[in-house]
């Protein structure tokens, strides 16, 4: 496994790398969710490449950039065990050299939800993703659905800039109790972790009601809020939205997505779940009147 810490080292590694190249962009602190992405990239590509970079431009001033977990030796060992070919783990000055003055702004799917609660966050995400896709010469890039709004922003970025890369989405990986895996879960105390399960329960509640035939979106959202508030969590948002535009809906007519963000003290967690489209109504059979035959 080649570990590249500069753009020059990365270019040298890529010059001899067979295609296609599958890239898994991460901020490190790898868990089973990341490893699932890596396994898929390894299975579908001649070269599997992982990037590990804690991107400062996507953190707000009051957020946890300085204390974000950085177990780099453990991460590299996990990559090697997963048969990764190249790991790109640059310092900040390699990604943002002196004079760097460009920001990529994606409108549309970034406008609401995380965009409202973390202004500027998606500008940092879009900028670093565009740069990483370019530097790694990726044919495919793998993103988890756990950060669903981020996934939609990246898809819009790639489509609008006509970048020659396929974005591959992978289902959220969860613990057996339903908690979505996240590098920030390490911040949770045992009691907070039990509380955090209310978020996935709330999303499943909305999906269950929709599957049972409920079409009124405010009813679905109220049911989610009840579950989360009962657990004592602070809600940033709990919404059911269009799965592509992420705009709010009033009535369930097709597929949708439930999105949620909650706070437990200083810890903020996000999650999402697909909402199935309503089942078509099957008309009740009627008995036809017997045909009268004239004599």
N, C-alpha and C positions, 0 to 999 in steps of 0.2 A: 504494500500500500504506500502510495506517495503522499506525503504531507507537504502541501505548498503554502507558504506563508507570505508570498509576494506575487504580484501579477506576472513578474518575469518567471518565477518558478512554476506558476500555473501554466503559462504559455508553453514552457518546455515540456511539461507533462502532457498537455493536450496535443502537441505536435505529433506524438507517437500513439495517441489513443484511437482505437477503432471506434467507428460509429455504428449505431446511434449512441449518443451520449445522453444518459438520463441523470437529471440533477434533482437533489432534494435540498432545498434551502432551509436552514435551521438557524436558531440562535443558541444551539447547544443545549446542555442539560437534558440530554436525550433520554426518552422514555419509550415505552412499547409503541406508542402512537407514531413516533419518529421511525422506529425500527420497522414498523409495518410498511411505511413509505419506502424505506431503504430496500426492504426485501422485494417490493414490487419493481422498483427501479432496477435492481440487480437482475430480476427475472426477465425484464422486457428490453434490456439494452446490452450492447457489447461493453460499454463502459459505464460504471456507476460512480457518480461523483456527489459528494456531500459538501455543502458549505456550512461553516460554523462561524457566525459573526453576530455579535450582540450589537444591533444597529442603533446608535444613539439618536438618530434623527426621527425615530418613530416613538420615542418616549417623551411625554410632557415633562416640564420642569419638576413637578411634584411627584413624579412616578419613580419606579424602583430600578432605574438604570444602574445605579452604583452598587446595589445589592443583588442584582439579578444573578442567579447561580451560574457559575462558570467552571464546572468540573472537567477541564479540557482533557486531562490524561484519561479519565474514565470514558469520555466521549470518543476519544481516538481508539481506545481498546474495543469499544462496542462496534465502531466502524470496521475495524480490522476483523473482528469476529463475524461480521456480516458480509465479508468479502467485498468491501468497498475498494475501488481502484484508486481514487484520488479524493483527498480531503483538502479543501481550500479554507484556511483559517487565518485571514489577514488581520493585521492591526488596523485601527481606525484610519491612520494616515495613508494606508494603501487604498482604502475604499474612498476616502475623501482627502485627496492630496491638497497641498496648499494651492489656493486659487480656485478650488471647486466652487462653482456658482450656479449649478443647475438643479432645479427641483421639478419632478414630474407630478403633475396634478391631474387626477382622474375625477371627473365630475360623475353625475349619475349615481351609481351604486354606493359611492362613498359619502353621499350627502347627509344621510340620516343615521340614527342609532349610534354606532361607534364614532362616526364622523361628528355628531353633535356633542357627545360626551368627551371625546378626545380630539379636539380641534387640532388639525395639522398632522395627526397620527398617520393617516393614509397617504399623505404627501411623502412622508418618510418611507413608508412601506413601498409605494410605487417607485420611488427613486432608487431604493436599494435593490428591489427585484429587477427593474430594468437593467441596472448595472450588472448584477450577478448573471442574468441570462445572457447578456452580451459577453462578459468576461469568460464564462464557462463554455460558450459555444453550444449551448444546450439544444438538443433535438426534442427532448421531452422534459417537463418539470413537474414535480409531484407535490401536491398540496393536500392537506387534510381538510375535511369538511367541518372540523371542529371550529375553525376560524372561518365561518361560512361567508361573512361579509368580505373579509380579506380575499377569499377565493374569487368572489364575483368581481371585486376590484381588479384583481390580477387578470382575470379573463377579459375584462373590458380594456385594460391596458394593452394586452397582447393583440386583441382584435383591432383596436383603433390605430396602433402603431405598426400593424402588419408585421409583427415580429415572427420569424420563422421557427416557432416552437409550439409544440402541443402541450396544453395544460391538462394534466391528468389529476382528477380529484379522487380521493380515497375516503371511505367512510370513517366516521369518528370511532376511535378505539376507547372503550370504557372499562373501568374496573367491574367486577362481577356485580357490585351493588348499583351500578348505573352511572357513577361519577365519571365524567369525561376526563381523560388523562390530560394533564397540563403541567408544564414545568413549574408553574406557580403553586401547584398543590402542596409543595414542600413547605409553604408558609403556613398551612392550616394546622391548628391544634387538633387534638383528637375530637374535642367537642365541636369545633368549627367544621370539621370534615363531615360529621354526622348531620349538621345543619345544612351543609352544602348540597346534600342529596335532594333537598327540596327543589332545587332548580331542575334537575332532570325529571323528577316526579311531576312537576308542573307542566313541562313540555309533553310528557307522556299523557297527562290528563287531557290536554288540548287535542292531541292526536286521537285519543280514545273517543272523546266526544264527537269529533269530526267523523270518525269511522262509524259511529252509531247513528249518524245522520244530522248532527247539528251543523247548520250552515251560517249562523249569525256570528260574525267575527268578534264583536264586543262581548258576546257570551263566552266564547272561548278564552278571550283575554282576561275576563273577570275570573274565570275558573283558575287560570294560572296564578293570578295575583293572590287569590285566596290561599292556595297551597303555600306560596312563598312567604306571605305575611304571617301565616300560622307558625312558620318555622323561625320567625324573628329576623328575616333577612331584609336588608335595604335594597329596594328595587331601583335600578337605573332605567330599565325598560323590559317589558314582556309583551311581545307583539306577534301578530300573524301577518305575513307580508307576501307579496308576489315573489316567487323563488328566483327570478332573474333581475328585476328592477329593484327589488327590496322596498317597493312603495307599499304603504298600508292598504289593506283591503277592508271592505265592510261586509262582504258576503262571500262565502266559499262557493265558487263556481267550478274551480279546477284545482290543480295541485297548488300548494302553498308551503311556506316555511315558518315555523315558530322560532323566534329569536329571543334570547334572554340574557341580561347582564345583571348581576347582583353583587352586593358588597357584604363582607363579614369583617367588620373592623377595618383594617388596612388592606385586606385581601379582596381583590375584585375577580370574579369568575364570569366567563361567558359560556354559552352552550346554545345548541339549536337542534331542531328535529324536523324531518319532513312531515307535512300534514297531508294525509291522503285526500284525493278528490272525492267529492260525495258520490256515493253509489247511485247509479241510475235507478229511477223509480220504475218498478215493474207493475203495470196495471193489473188489477185483480181480474181473474178470469170471470167471465159472465156466461150465464147459461142462455143459449139461444132458444127462442120459442120454437116449438115443433112446427114443422112445415105442414100446413093444411093442404090436403089433396081434395080437389073438388070431385064430386061423384058425377 
